[in-house]
Amino acid sequence: MPGGGGSCVSIASLYGCFIRRSLAGAGLSSQTIDIDDETTVQFWGPNPRLSNPSATPKPPLVLIHGFGPDAQWQWRPQAVFFARDFAVYIPSLVFFGKSTTKSMERSEVFQAVSVAKVMEKLGVEKYSVVGTSYGGFVAYHMAAMWPERVEKVVIASSGVNMRLIDNVEFLKRANVETIEEVMLPRTAAQMRALLGVAMFRTTYVPDFFLKDFVHVLYSENRKEKMELLVGLKIGKDNTVSISPLQQDALIVWGENDQVFLLEKAIELKELLGEKARLKVIKKASHLPQLEQPAQFNSIVNTFLSGPSS
């Protein structure tokens, strides 16, 4: 990436190559599927070339990313860890990665329907879901709409019970005026603000590195992603209208989350019903799966592998 007096090497692109190699090494491959006449979804899933018909089938597990970089950036440690014992599927939500649609739908419910259609097209009848942040909204709706398909659900760092006032308070904590500034950064300063609220510990990163990451990770489908933020059904007002889930549900939260404060997790546990449990990870903010991956993986694996209540 020449010119401009900065680095001639894109660190973000190089790291992206490392992530893709990691997932391929775990037995996954990048695939695309047309789920209907309007929508195409890209996903990482078990590599068909490596399938062994005589092997015992692994339980399917769907990892749903948050708003930000594409799916593989948010789930690399989990993809590598869980692929040993689970058939892991990591879809890119619509307008992330190479997933796209001609539909005008922009809600998290539409995203949930799209992921469910992917699994249906692949012939996977039952599966567990893990969703982080925006992906937690999607995971909740999948579990609520299809209890006969979704066996267990993990909601990580996701204010499914978000109110309008929570969004206002978040903008104050992030010291920005609009949600676009922090969720869809354009500049190094905005990227630094995002990292400041998303991570427990941050180290100084030169501006040219941050600009590189903004260019690689946040330059595509900006208009459509802004429409996704506007199209959210959760957090439209100051009332919460979510129903308890029929499945066992695990809530995982970073103790120092500055996007969705820990108090939201405590309230969410009560709202999701008697089958919900909460695990809090210390020294983590909004990205516990990346900040404390070993602990996150252990907590989720214990939940998924344990008996249903």
N, C-alpha and C positions, 0 to 999 in steps of 0.2 A: 504494500500500500504506500507508494512513493509520494513525495511532495510534502509541503507544509512545514518542513523543518522538524517534524516529529519522527517517530520510529518508522523505519521502512518495513518492519515486520508487524503483522497484526497478531498480537498476543491472543486476542479473543478468538480469532480464526484458528490459531494453533491449538488453543485449549479445546475448541469445539471439535477438532479432529481427534484429540485425545479422548473426549467423551464418547464419540461415535465408535472408536476402536474398543473402548471399555465395554460398551453395550454389545458390540459384535462378539467380543471375547466371552461374554456371558451367555452366548447362544441366541441373541436377539438379532433381528434384522429390521430395517426400515421398510415399511410397506404402505401402500395406499389402497383404499377401497371406496367405491361409489356406494353410498348408503341409500341413495334415491336419485331421482333425475336432476336434483339441484345441488346436492352436497357431496363433496369428496373429503374423506378424512385420512390423514397420514397417521401412522402409529408405528411404534416399535413393538414387536411381538415375537414369539418363538419362531426361529428360523425354520421354514418348512423343509429346507435341505438337510437339516440335522434331526428331523423327527425320526423316532424309533417306534413303529407300530406295536412292537411287542413289550415295550416298557410300560410300567404302571403310570397312568395319567397323573400329572401333577394338578393340584387344585388351582383354578384360575384366579388371578389377582390383577385388578385394574388400578393403576396409579394415575391420578388426575392432577395435573399441574395447576399452579396459581397464575395470577396475572403477572406477566413479566417475560423473561426469556422463555424460549421454547422448552418443551417437556423434558428433553434429555438433560438440559442444564439443571433442572430442579430435582431430578430423581436419580442421578448417576449412582450414588452410594447404595441406594435402595435397589436399583435394577440389578446391580452386581450381586448384592447380598441375597435378595429373594429369589433370583432366577435359579438358584440351586435346588430349591424345594417347591417352587411355585411356577406355574405357567404365567409369566408376567406380560401384561399388555399396558403400554404407555401411549395413549392417544394424544395427539396434538388437538386441542380444542379448536373450534372453527375460528379462522383468521389468525391462528398461530401456526408456525411451521408452514407446511404446504396444505393445510386443511382450509377449505374454502366453500362458499355457498353462494347460490344466486338468490336464495331466500332473503326476505327483508327482516326475518326474525332475528332478534339480538339478545334475548333474555338468557339467563342461566338455565331456565327450564328447557329452552331449545338446545342448549349444550348437552343437558342430561339426556334428552331424547336422541341426540346424535350419537353419543357414546353408547347408549343402549342399542341403537341400530347397528353399530359396528359389531358389538358382541353377538347380536342376533345373526347378522350376515356371516360371521365366522363360525356359527353353529355352537357357540358357547352358551349353554342354557342357564347355568348357575355360576356365580362368582362373588368374590368379596371386593370391596372398593376402598381405596384410601385417597382422600382428597385434601390438598393443602390450600389454605386461603380461598381464593376464588374457586379453586377446584373442590373445596369443601362444600361450597354452595351446590355445586353440580352433584357431588356425591350424596348430599342430603336428599336432593330431589329424586335421584335414582333410587335410593333406598325407600323413600316414601311412596313413590309411584309404582315400584315393582318389587314388593316384599317377597314375591315368589321367586325372583331371580337373584336378588342381592342377599347373600347369606350373612355377611358381617360388614359393618361399615366403620371406617376410621375417619374422623374429622379432625384435621390438624390445623391449628392456628387460623381458624375460620369462624368469623362472627356471623354465623347463620342467623343469630338473634340480633343482628345489627339494627340500630335505629338511626333515623336521620341525624339526631344530635351527636351520635358517635362519629359520624363522618365529619361533622363540624369540628369536634374536639381533636380528631386525628389531624386535620389540616393545621390546627394550631400547634400541635406537637411537632409536626414536620416543618413548620414555619414556612408554609406555602399558601397561596391564595386559592388555587384550583387543584382538583384531584389529578388532572392531566400532568401537572408539573412533576408530581412525584411518581405516578404510575406509568407515565410515558415520557421519561426524561429526554430532553433534546440537547442539553449541555452538560459539561463536566460538573458544574455546580449542582444541577438538578440530580445527576447521578449520585453525587456525594450525599445529598440530602436523603435520597432513597436508601442508600446503604446505612446512613445514620439511624434511621428508624427501623430498618429491617434486621440489623445484626446487633448482637450483644457487644461484640468487640470489633472495632474497625482500626486498621492501620492506614497510614498515609499512602495514598496512591497518586502518582503524578497525573496531571490533567490530561496529558496525551494518551495515557492508558485508558482513562475514563471515557474520553472521546471515542476511542477505538471500540470500547464495549458498547457505547451508545449506538455507534454506527452499525455494528454487527448484530446487536440484539434488539434494537428498538426502532429501526428505520422502516420496516415493512408493515404494511396494512395499518398505518397509524389512524387513518380516518375511520376504518371499520372497528378498530379496537376502542376508539373513543365512543363509537356508537354502542359497543358492548357495555361500557361503563354507564352510559346514559340509559341503556335498556335494562339494567338490573332491576329486578322486582323486589329484592331484599333491600331494606334500608330506605324505602321511599318516604316513610313517615315515621312517627315516633311510637307506633304500635308494633308488637311482635306477634306474628300469626304463623307459628310453626307447630306441628303436631308431634306427639311422641312417636318414636319409631318402634316397629314390631321386632326388629332385629337387635342382636347384641351390638352396642355401639361403644366405641372407644374414642374419647376426646384427648388429644395430645396438644400440649401448649408449652411454649417457652415462658418461663417465669417472668422474664423481662420484656415480653412482647409489647412494643409501642404502637403497633398497627391496631391490633385488637387486645385490649388490656385483659389481664388475667381474670378480672371480675366477670368478663363476658363468658369465659369458659365455665366458671362456677355456676352462673345462671343457666348456661346452655345444658349442663348436666341435668339440672332439675327439669328443664323443658323437654328434654328428649325421653324422659321416663325412667322407670325402674331398671331397665336393662342397660342404661348408660353408665359408664365409669370414666373417671378423669385421671390422667397422669400428667404431672407437671415436670418439665425438664429445667434444671437450674443452669445458669450461665448460657442461656439461649434466649433469643428474641423471637422474631417472626419466622425464622428459617431453621427450626430445630433439626430438621432432617439433614441439613448441610452443616450446621454449627456443631451439633453433637450426634453425628450419624450412628455411631456404635450404640449409644443409649437409645436413640429413636428406634433403630432396627430391632433391638432386643425387646423393647416394650411392645412394638407392633407384632413381632413374631410370636411372642408369648400369648398375645390376645388371639391372633389368627389360628394358632396351633392348638389352643386350649379348647375344652368342651364348650358347647353352646349352653346358655342358661335356660 
